[in-house]
């Protein structure tokens, strides 16, 4: 049965919200303010799902999606919006989660740090199934055999299209590629062919500010080529004017934030659980002659954080699951007067922020970094201060 409603806002996940009697229905492919005809298609967990039938009154911010695979490929979900509307929607998502989950009312909407909306991806993971190669379809493991991707640097797109015919004999696997926009390194991870290198190099070099990093396809690296320097600048801005003896970098990956900390502090404790990332971290420290970093391979959620209790500043960049109450309590009980928290999930960030506030810290700064144009994902930069 079809219904008509007005889209109230865009929710985390990219779907629009409409009220249908007692129901709150989430409809993909819409823009806040539009009047649409839709059908309720069922429930997913506790949320009602809707299917867009027609746009009756379109937003002036509705655009023709630039990618021919949009709507089928699972990579993007906001290409029907102008880029300015994408930013407004993301700011709304973050502000709503701060109010509802963190119970924090921002004095002003968190300002967004925009990115060029195309050719920004540092890494790509192409899926291979039954000889077909591309990206997964939306909510499916069916392969969309893409003719190109506007998010990828041209060197990566051209490499994939040239290599795809040679993947026809691969029944199941993943082609991982990393690029600095000029060069790339790639490997095929497949049964019987695990970790086969498909390019001359196994790492690529990134020069960001005063630092040089080398990463391979299996290492964690920030997703957006154009946001590497701005992200580094945000951290260095938070460090400006501070007298720091020691600092701690949690979930440090290959050392993106460890190096600027090492340049400003007498000593740094860097924690990372993944062995490959620890190897990249040690190599990047040696490459930049940073000898004042103690590296500990450990699961941050379960390790003894008394190791860094004296740190004057802490940087955290966790996976989407965020932090644990135990970890937040330990950090709040330590000596750090400043905690810089980078997050890639606004809901878990808001949950964690509520606990930090309850432990007596204050939110001194927050910004939205649009590291993922054309999707509803984004990064958050925040600075927490001891009151």
C-alpha atoms as one frame of an Amber mdcrd trajectory, in Angstrom:
protein
   0.000   0.000   0.000   1.422   3.380  -1.038   1.668   6.343   1.325   2.706
   9.975   0.896   4.937  11.838   3.336   7.531  14.580   3.770  11.121  13.680
   4.611  11.966  15.201   7.975  15.723  14.545   8.061  18.442  12.163   6.926
  19.452   9.507   9.449  22.718   7.689  10.034  22.835   5.142   7.232  21.717
   7.693   4.627  17.974   6.991   4.651  15.363   9.687   5.075  12.943   9.779
   8.015   9.175  10.038   7.534   6.375   9.704  10.098   3.643   7.278   9.123
   1.071   7.340  11.911   2.747   5.590  14.831   5.620   4.397  12.658   8.936
   6.042  11.897   9.902   4.833   8.420  13.392   5.010   6.880  13.487   5.522
   3.094  16.724   5.506   1.049  17.337   7.732  -1.952  15.568  10.856  -0.643
  16.472  14.355   0.569  15.217  16.267   3.608  12.150  18.355   2.725  11.030
  16.265  -0.238   7.478  14.983  -0.542   7.526  11.379  -1.698   5.303   8.408
  -2.377   6.585   5.294  -0.661   5.649   1.820   0.492   6.487   0.284   3.857
   8.518  -2.809   2.988   8.959  -4.372   6.423  11.005  -4.151   9.587  14.724
  -4.528  10.079  15.327  -5.088  13.779  13.297  -2.292  15.433  13.093   0.067
  12.440  10.451   0.241   9.719  11.922   0.201   6.221  10.384   1.982   3.248
  10.829   1.858  -0.511  10.767   5.050  -2.561   8.120   4.861  -5.305   8.077
   8.439  -6.623   9.422  11.862  -5.712   6.381  14.147  -5.818   8.112  17.390
  -4.807  11.847  17.238  -5.402  14.438  19.198  -3.477  16.367  21.776  -5.525
  19.443  19.923  -4.197  18.533  16.713  -6.065  21.044  15.953  -8.835  21.578
  13.249 -11.420  23.963  10.681  -9.871  27.282  10.875 -11.752  27.958   7.109
 -11.561  26.057   4.684 -13.842  26.256   2.004 -11.116  24.626   4.145  -8.427
  21.739   2.359  -6.759  23.181  -1.062  -7.551  26.751  -0.800  -6.239  26.895
  -0.737  -2.444  29.650   1.859  -2.196  27.737   5.149  -2.373  24.312   6.172
  -1.068  24.193   9.984  -1.346  25.007  10.634  -4.995  21.446  11.877  -5.608
  22.298  14.936  -3.455  24.408  17.945  -4.361  27.671  17.943  -2.458  26.532
  20.869  -0.337  23.405  18.942   0.637  25.516  15.904   1.525  27.491  18.066
   3.957  24.321  19.549   5.466  22.862  16.064   5.918  26.001  14.797   7.661
  26.129  17.794   9.998  22.488  17.062  10.855  23.254  13.393  11.564  26.115
  14.308  13.900  24.169  17.033  15.703  21.194  14.702  16.183  23.365  11.930
  17.655  25.034  14.428  19.992  21.612  15.501  21.286  19.940  12.090  21.490
  22.807   9.823  22.560  25.370  12.083  24.237  22.677  14.395  25.664  24.915
  17.238  24.572  23.538  20.307  22.846  26.222  21.888  20.639  26.340  25.681
  20.744  26.470  25.620  16.938  26.338  22.845  14.315  29.749  21.113  14.102
  31.554  22.734  11.153  32.359  20.389   8.257  35.773  20.123   6.634  34.931
  19.403   3.000  36.859  17.260   0.534  36.991  17.125  -3.241  34.123  14.652
  -3.825  35.912  12.441  -6.366  39.206  10.515  -6.775  39.897  10.609  -3.045
  40.149   6.952  -1.980  43.532   5.827  -0.653  42.553   2.142  -0.614  40.217
  -0.043  -2.644  39.076  -3.619  -2.059  37.723  -5.259  -5.206  35.735  -8.433
  -4.655  36.123 -11.514  -6.871  33.406 -14.181  -7.074  33.120 -16.850  -9.743
  35.485 -15.021 -12.070  33.583 -11.709 -11.831  35.379  -8.758 -10.219  34.087
  -5.437  -8.917  32.248  -4.242  -5.819  29.456  -5.867  -3.862  25.907  -4.843
  -4.724  23.917  -3.077  -2.049  23.013  -5.454   0.805  24.277  -8.408  -1.214
  27.361 -10.438  -2.103  26.477 -10.234  -5.786  29.299  -8.638  -7.777  28.720
  -5.396  -9.676  31.220  -5.518 -12.546  31.927  -1.787 -12.533  33.095   0.055
 -15.648  34.868   2.564 -13.409  34.593   4.294 -10.047  34.708   8.054  -9.570
  36.015   7.692  -6.017  39.261   6.020  -7.129  42.400   7.809  -8.333  42.760
   7.242 -12.099  45.881   5.119 -11.562  43.847   2.654  -9.447  40.843   2.593
 -11.775  43.041   1.979 -14.816  45.014  -0.730 -12.999  41.860  -2.604 -11.992
  40.256  -2.471 -15.442  43.491  -3.701 -17.036  43.902  -6.519 -14.508  40.286
  -7.668 -14.367  40.454 -10.077 -17.351  43.263 -11.953 -15.590  41.052 -12.550
 -12.541  38.648 -14.756 -14.485  40.180 -17.918 -13.053  39.732 -16.800  -9.464
  36.656 -18.308  -7.822  36.768 -16.345  -4.585  39.046 -13.584  -3.362  39.818
  -9.944  -2.821  42.094  -7.595  -4.729  43.523  -4.986  -2.325  45.034  -1.785
  -3.706  46.629   1.213  -1.999  47.669   4.394  -3.791  49.055   7.849  -3.112
  47.422   9.101  -6.310  50.529   8.493  -8.427  51.776   4.978  -7.595  50.095
   1.918  -6.207  50.743  -1.438  -4.591  48.315  -4.336  -4.973  47.887  -7.914
  -3.865  45.365 -10.660  -4.505  44.163 -12.509  -1.420  42.521 -15.748  -2.569
  42.563 -19.458  -1.641  45.710 -20.988  -3.085  47.004 -17.562  -4.047  47.198
 -15.786  -0.698  48.981 -12.470  -0.746  50.148 -12.631  -4.367  51.680  -9.255
  -5.241  50.434  -7.806  -8.507  52.600  -4.711  -8.746  56.309  -4.014  -8.515
  56.189  -2.439  -5.057  54.697  -3.705  -1.822  54.267  -0.237  -0.283  53.653
   3.299  -1.423  55.024   6.464   0.113  52.942   9.311   1.509  54.543  12.680
   2.283  52.338  14.578   4.726  53.683  17.760   6.272  57.144  17.115   7.675
  56.658  13.336   7.752  57.087  10.411   5.379  54.963   7.264   5.718  55.085
   3.952   3.878  51.999   1.762   3.794  50.979  -1.429   2.031  47.504  -2.688
   1.080  47.072  -4.537   4.382  47.884  -1.577   6.622  45.420   0.805   8.213
  45.582   4.242   6.641  43.207   7.207   6.635  40.798   6.817   3.726  40.924
  10.195   1.977  43.991  11.444   0.094  42.883  15.063   0.331  42.237  14.978
   4.084  45.624  13.639   5.208  47.212  17.067   5.579  44.096  18.657   7.183
  43.849  15.818   9.725  47.506  16.216  10.621  46.931  19.966  10.897  44.065
  19.467  13.337  46.272  17.416  15.643  49.156  19.862  15.396  46.716  22.687
  16.170  45.631  20.842  19.307  49.302  20.458  20.293  50.163  24.124  19.688
  51.252  25.988  22.789  51.201  22.902  25.003  54.176  21.810  27.098  54.120
  18.035  26.864  56.502  15.591  28.456  54.737  12.415  27.394  51.811  11.362
  25.229  49.948   8.174  24.374  48.640   7.140  20.936  45.947   4.434  21.097
  44.946   2.405  18.014  47.936   3.994  16.343  47.984   1.842  13.182  51.067
   2.586  11.114  51.899   5.755  13.045  50.053   8.546  11.227  49.501  10.494
  14.468  52.451   8.969  16.350  55.034  10.891  14.339  53.735  14.416  15.081
  53.377  13.429  18.742  56.982  12.213  18.775  58.136  15.505  17.259  56.570
  17.488  20.129  56.883  15.219  23.174  59.779  13.834  25.150  58.322  10.330
  24.923  55.321   8.613  23.344  53.641   5.313  24.154  52.055   3.835  21.016
  49.581   0.926  21.281  48.392  -1.195  18.354  47.108  -4.782  18.270  47.639
  -5.757  14.618  51.065  -7.241  13.894  51.262  -5.907  10.318  50.426  -2.394
  11.473  52.998  -2.653  14.267  55.634  -3.573  11.679  54.629  -0.552   9.567
  54.718   1.653  12.678  58.249   0.568  13.574  59.403   1.098   9.983  57.861
   4.585   9.824  59.450   5.542  13.143  62.850   4.445  11.818  62.263   6.199
   8.487  61.580   9.485  10.295  64.286   8.939  12.941  61.775   9.063  15.797
  63.565   7.218  18.581  61.466   8.426  21.504  58.475   6.100  20.962  57.785
   2.971  22.973  55.725   0.552  20.869  53.429  -1.945  22.592  51.505  -4.563
  20.615  48.331  -4.991  22.637  44.553  -4.930  22.497  43.735  -1.466  23.810
  40.400  -2.572  25.258  42.001  -5.169  27.515  45.577  -4.004  28.178  46.893
  -2.424  31.370  46.500   1.298  30.752  48.549   2.111  33.838  51.344   1.988
  31.242  50.373   5.457  30.071  48.727   6.893  33.188  51.247   9.747  33.320
  50.716  10.834  29.701  49.864  14.522  29.418  47.992  14.038  26.147  46.200
  11.086  24.583  45.226  10.533  20.955  42.580   7.906  20.161  41.462   6.709
  16.713  39.478   3.500  17.330  37.499   1.265  14.938  33.756   1.871  14.453
  32.903   0.077  17.691  34.497   2.892  19.684  35.722   2.579  23.260  34.629
   0.598  26.314  33.364   2.040  29.628  36.432   0.526  31.338  38.790   2.247
  28.893  37.013   5.600  29.223  37.190   5.367  33.029  40.912   4.602  32.873
  41.610   7.487  30.514  39.566   9.901  32.614  41.416   8.805  35.768  44.845
   9.418  34.206  46.931  12.575  34.141  46.057  13.703  30.597  44.646  17.201
  30.448  43.782  16.802  26.752  42.322  13.860  24.838  42.055  14.067  21.063
  39.430  11.610  19.828  39.087  10.811  16.116  35.999   8.720  15.367  34.516
   7.201  12.224  31.073   6.487  13.729  28.869   9.268  15.092  26.671   6.972
  17.201  29.503   5.260  19.099  31.291   8.602  19.396  28.198  10.165  20.997
  27.877   7.185  23.351  31.520   7.547  24.412  31.271  11.330  24.691  28.424
  10.966  27.188  30.681   8.853  29.421  33.632  11.246  29.105  31.362  14.143
  30.109  30.061  12.124  33.054  33.687  11.647  34.178  34.186  15.405  34.305
  35.782  16.172  30.939  34.451  18.893  28.640  34.164  19.015  24.860  36.426
  21.888  23.814  36.300  21.397  20.036  34.487  19.265  17.478  34.625  19.186
  13.690  33.167  16.942  11.012  35.700  15.716   8.462  34.063  14.609   5.236
  36.465  11.778   4.452  33.807   9.822   2.509  31.960  12.019  -0.025  28.938
  10.410  -1.725  28.327   8.151   1.289  26.778   8.888   4.686  30.050   8.077
   6.474  32.308  10.762   7.902  35.087  11.250  10.439  34.873  13.294  13.639
  37.686  15.287  15.235  37.172  16.245  18.866  39.216  17.688  21.706  38.273
  16.818  25.277  39.680  18.845  28.143  39.845  18.213  31.845  37.613  20.714
  33.645
